[in-house]
Amino acid sequence: MSYSVVMPALGESVTEGTVTRWLKQEGESIAVDEPLLEVSTDKVDTEIPSPVAGVLKKIVVAIDQTVGVGVELAIIEDGTAPVAVAAPVAAPVAAPVAAPAPVAAPAAAPVATSGTAITMPALGESVTEGTVTRWLKNIGDTIALDEPLLEVSTDKVDTEIPSPVAGTLLSIVVNVDQTVPVGATLATVGVAGALAAPAPVVAQAPVAPAPVAPPAPVATPAPVAAPAPVAAPAPVAAPLSEDSYVTPLVRKLAQEHGIDLTSLTGSGVGGRIRKQDILEEAERRRSAAPVASPSAPASTPVVEGELRGTIVPMTRLRKVIASRMVESLQTSAQLTTVIEVDVTKIARLRDKAKAQFETREGVKLSFMPFFAVAVCEALRSHPVINSSVDGENIVYHATENLGIAVDTPRGLLVPVIRDAGQLNIGGIARSVADLADRTRDNKVSPDELGGGTFTLTNTGSRGALFDTPIINQPQVAILGTGAVVKRPVVVKDEDGGETIAIRSMIYLALSYDHRIVDGAEAARFLVTLKSRLEEGRFESDLGL
C-alpha cells in the first residue's frame, strides 16, 4: 500500500518547513528510519526519516519549497503491506506448530493493557507538545531502565526519551513524525513473557474450518517468506542506522574535516557520535598533520575558494535571524551608549586567582563572571534597565535572569542564567561554562532558552573593541563587552597629580529601548557599572 509522508510539526511555534534536500530519488528503496529528506525551519535544520520501508514512489514537494505542517511531502510504496496480510494466515498454522506463535505479535494490542504506558514528558514550562522523530527500539525489543527509547523534537530542542522501566516494547502508539501533546501515550513497555498471551488464539483453531486447510499448504510454499530475504539488506542498514544516529551538524562537520563516521566511536548515549567527537578527531589529525605533510593548512583556503564567485541561497535559519533582527529594530527605538572602563584591578585579581579558581571551581576564570556580577548589582539599582514591555505596560522584574549570548554552529542562541543576582563569581562562571557547552551540543532545555530579563554579549571575544548589539525582545536593554586591551592612559595618582600609565581598558556598549529607558538613566546605569568594576573589590568571591 502507499504511505504518505507529511511535513512534521518540529516545534510548538513552528508552522511550516522548507525542503532543502532530498536524500532519496523516485524509484529508490528506503529502510525504516533511514533519512529521506532534509528540512529547514526557523529553529533548526533536521533530517526527516522514513516512517516505513519501501520504495519512494513520488516526490510531491520540490527543493526550496516551503509548505505548512501536515502537507504531503512524498509517497512511499510500503513493501511490508503484503506481509501484514500474511500474518492472519500464519495464525491458523500456529495451531499445529508452536513456533510461529510469536509471529502472532500483531496481537500486541491486548498485551499493551498489561504493560507500562510511556507518555510524552513535559520538556519545558512552555512546551505543550512534541514530535516523535525516531524510535530507537522496535516492537519485541528488550529495553533496560533509563535506556533511550525514542527521540522527540520540540521547537527548542531535540532530545532522547529514556524508558522509565525495564522490559519489552509491546506496542508503539505514536508513529514517527506524529505530533502529540504532553501526557499522550507513546508506547507500552511490559514483561516479555506477556507475549505468550496469544495462547487463547489457539482456541480459534477449531474455528478455522477444514476447507481453510488447503490455503495452508499454499502458505507452505510461501515464497511469501521472500520478504525475509528483503530483510537481508539488514547488514547494509547497519551503517545507515549508524549514520542516521548523528545530527546533520555532526555529519556536516565530519564532511568538512574529511572524517569517516564509521571509523569513530561516539561518546554520547548509546555510542552516539557527538560534535565534540568530531572536533577532537579533527584536532588529533591536525596535530599529526605536520608529520605527514603541510597540506592540512591548505584546507582552509580551499573552503573559502569554494565560496568565492558563487551564489548560495540563504538558509532558512539565516532568513529567520534576518527577519527577527529587523523586527527588533522596528519594534523598539534603539540606540547605544558606550563607556570606557579601566579593569586593571580586575585583571590583576584574575591573574592572581585564576589557577586556584580553576582548581576549586573546575572552570577557567575569564572576565565574563566579573561583568555578570557587576551587571546584576547595577540592575538592582536601576530596575528600569531590568524591565520588559508587555503591550502598554512596563514589567519590572523581581529577579535578574541573565541571558548569555552563545555562538554556535547553528547560529546565535541566548541561554538564560536564572536568578543570576544570587550567584557569586564562582557560581556565574560554572553556569556560563555549563550553559555554553550544552547550548553548543544542543543539550539545553527549551526553558533555558527563554525568560531572560537582560542580555550580556561578549562582542570582544574575537577582538572587537565594541559594537551596537540589537535588543533581545521583549527586553529593553543589552550590554556588549568589548576586548580588554592594554594601552597608555592618563591616570591620577594619590596626590591628585596626573601621570601616564599602562592600563587594561575595555569599552562597554549598552543598547536600550528609548521608549522605556531615557538616555540619562542609561548613562546612570553605565556609571554605576563602571564604578563597581574599577573599584575591583571581588576578593571575597575569589577566596583572596
Disulfide bonds with the S-S distance in Angstrom:
none
